[in-house]
Amino acid sequence: MEFVILAVAIAVIALAAISGLVVSSRKKKQLPPTPPSSPSVTAPPAEPHVGEEAEPTTREQPRRTIEEVDLPVAEAPAAPAEPEAPEAPAIEVPEPTAGRLVRLRARLARSQNSLGKGLLTLLSREHLDEDTWEEIEDTLLTADVGVAPTQELVERLRERVKVLGTRSPEELRGLLREELLNLIGTDADRSVHTESGVGVNGEEKPGVVMVVGVNGTGKTTTTGKLARVLVADGKSVVLGAADTFRAAAADQLQTWGERVGARTVRGPEGGDPASIAFDAVKEGIAESADVVLIDTAGRLHTKTGLMDELGKVKRVVEKHGTVDEVLLVLDATTGQNGLVQARVFAEVVDITGIVLTKLDGTAKGGIVVAVQRDLGVPVKLVGLGEGADDLAPFEPEAFVDALIGNGG
Ligand SMILES: Nc1nc2c(ncn2[C@@H]2O[C@H](COP(=O)(O)OP(=O)(O)OP(=O)(O)O)[C@@H](O)[C@H]2O)c(=O)[nH]1
């Protein structure tokens, strides 16, 4: 009997133990999963604003299950849109070109001081003897005016001073102004032509401007600045990066173009410049651009190669129609060397205009006279600094006034 009682008791304890285990295991199963660590529950929208995260996380953490939590569907996409948007390059509005030279006159006058002021000081001497006239001649030669134009100027001045008799500073200034203007010329057409009109197939064709010159003269910079001049005048521009000789030139040009919303057509480094130039004009026709500007490579040390290449670029571009301008870029600080370079380029292609760069950095403004005489083509633009809008249409009057300190 005792044995039976003991057996029943053991059975009861065993049963109780088993049911206890089951209950505890069920209890365990009912415990919520660990929601706080799950990003889909507590994490804020993928790209939160600063400060949005802290509040919902602490409030929702303790007991909420995955089913209880509303996913932040509606708000999530809106929040990150603004800060994440890729930055479109800002299109700049270049300064108007009218009166740029006048605006930059102070800079020009500063760098040209020795010429204008030097001449006026000499002319103001009480006795204009042979020595003084020789000094005047030297001053002009030092400023790169060139031998023949210098002699012309001195002769005419001597004549007029003799006739004039009395010489007030105003009179002298006036005389010098007139004679310098005479040398530079006020009648030449100095506009950059961009209106060639019709192409070989009768289609509308953009104006085509080729920019040539020795590397380092500021050729690529000038092409970029010229794009801005044209855009400022309301024209649409396509750039052709046909300087495949210098690796960075195409990048440099493209950056200039992007600043004013002009597309740049480029090819592989060391590629065929003529085919890039051809494609640039093709692109210009396709997008009905007003002007295509073609930057070319210049290497004096391989003169024959240069001649072949430049000539070819022009011929190939002409398959589309006329090239309106071939602008030669010259560094004013190189003086007579610049003239030698100019002649080499003039042998290769017909230059229609000169761009004189770095005129802000030299007292030798006389190169304007010399280069025009030498090549028989007008200076059309001048570079007066490294700023994006420091390229100005050349105006003889403003230039001479800057030289001799007139009008302020
Ligand atoms: N002070 C001054 N600097 C200028 C002027 N024009 C160009 N420069 C500077 O001259 C340097 C050479 O200019 P680039 O345009 O790179 O020369 P580049 O002739 O195009 O050379 P390549 O691209 O190799 O053919 C740059 O530092 C320009 O900022 C100017 O009118 N005044």
Ligand as a Chemical Component Dictionary entry (heavy atoms), coordinates in Angstrom:
data_LIG
# 
_chem_comp.id                   LIG 
_chem_comp.type                 NON-POLYMER 
_chem_comp.pdbx_formal_charge   0 
_chem_comp.three_letter_code    LIG 
# 
loop_
_chem_comp_atom.comp_id 
_chem_comp_atom.atom_id 
_chem_comp_atom.alt_atom_id 
_chem_comp_atom.type_symbol 
_chem_comp_atom.charge 
_chem_comp_atom.model_Cartn_x 
_chem_comp_atom.model_Cartn_y 
_chem_comp_atom.model_Cartn_z 
_chem_comp_atom.pdbx_ordinal 
LIG N1  N1  N 0 47.664 88.524 -66.748 1  
LIG C1  C1  C 0 47.084 87.879 -67.748 2  
LIG N2  N2  N 0 47.193 86.531 -67.838 3  
LIG C2  C2  C 0 46.584 85.893 -68.878 4  
LIG C3  C3  C 0 45.867 86.605 -69.861 5  
LIG N3  N3  N 0 45.409 85.682 -70.771 6  
LIG C4  C4  C 0 45.820 84.469 -70.357 7  
LIG N4  N4  N 0 46.524 84.575 -69.217 8  
LIG C5  C5  C 0 47.169 83.490 -68.457 9  
LIG O1  O1  O 0 48.124 82.836 -69.249 10 
LIG C6  C6  C 0 48.294 81.492 -68.813 11 
LIG C7  C7  C 0 48.338 80.537 -70.001 12 
LIG O2  O2  O 0 47.048 80.468 -70.579 13 
LIG P1  P1  P 0 46.548 79.173 -71.396 14 
LIG O3  O3  O 0 45.243 79.557 -71.967 15 
LIG O4  O4  O 0 46.585 77.959 -70.570 16 
LIG O5  O5  O 0 47.652 79.036 -72.502 17 
LIG P2  P2  P 0 47.482 78.331 -73.922 18 
LIG O6  O6  O 0 48.132 79.203 -74.915 19 
LIG O7  O7  O 0 46.082 78.001 -74.184 20 
LIG O8  O8  O 0 48.258 77.027 -73.772 21 
LIG P3  P3  P 0 47.805 75.685 -74.494 22 
LIG O9  O9  O 0 46.438 75.330 -74.019 23 
LIG O10 O10 O 0 48.839 74.736 -74.045 24 
LIG O11 O11 O 0 47.825 75.959 -75.959 25 
LIG C8  C8  C 0 47.154 81.240 -67.856 26 
LIG O12 O12 O 0 47.631 81.294 -66.552 27 
LIG C9  C9  C 0 46.198 82.395 -68.105 28 
LIG O13 O13 O 0 45.424 82.729 -66.992 29 
LIG C10 C10 C 0 45.787 88.039 -69.741 30 
LIG O14 O14 O 0 45.222 88.745 -70.564 31 
LIG N5  N5  N 0 46.408 88.612 -68.667 32 
# 
loop_
_chem_comp_bond.comp_id 
_chem_comp_bond.atom_id_1 
_chem_comp_bond.atom_id_2 
_chem_comp_bond.value_order 
_chem_comp_bond.pdbx_ordinal 
LIG N1  C1  SING 1  
LIG C1  N2  DOUB 2  
LIG C1  N5  SING 3  
LIG N2  C2  SING 4  
LIG C2  C3  DOUB 5  
LIG C2  N4  SING 6  
LIG C3  N3  SING 7  
LIG C3  C10 SING 8  
LIG N3  C4  DOUB 9  
LIG C4  N4  SING 10 
LIG N4  C5  SING 11 
LIG C5  O1  SING 12 
LIG C5  C9  SING 13 
LIG O1  C6  SING 14 
LIG C6  C7  SING 15 
LIG C6  C8  SING 16 
LIG C7  O2  SING 17 
LIG O2  P1  SING 18 
LIG P1  O3  DOUB 19 
LIG P1  O4  SING 20 
LIG P1  O5  SING 21 
LIG O5  P2  SING 22 
LIG P2  O6  DOUB 23 
LIG P2  O7  SING 24 
LIG P2  O8  SING 25 
LIG O8  P3  SING 26 
LIG P3  O9  DOUB 27 
LIG P3  O10 SING 28 
LIG P3  O11 SING 29 
LIG C8  O12 SING 30 
LIG C8  C9  SING 31 
LIG C9  O13 SING 32 
LIG C10 O14 DOUB 33 
LIG C10 N5  SING 34 
# 
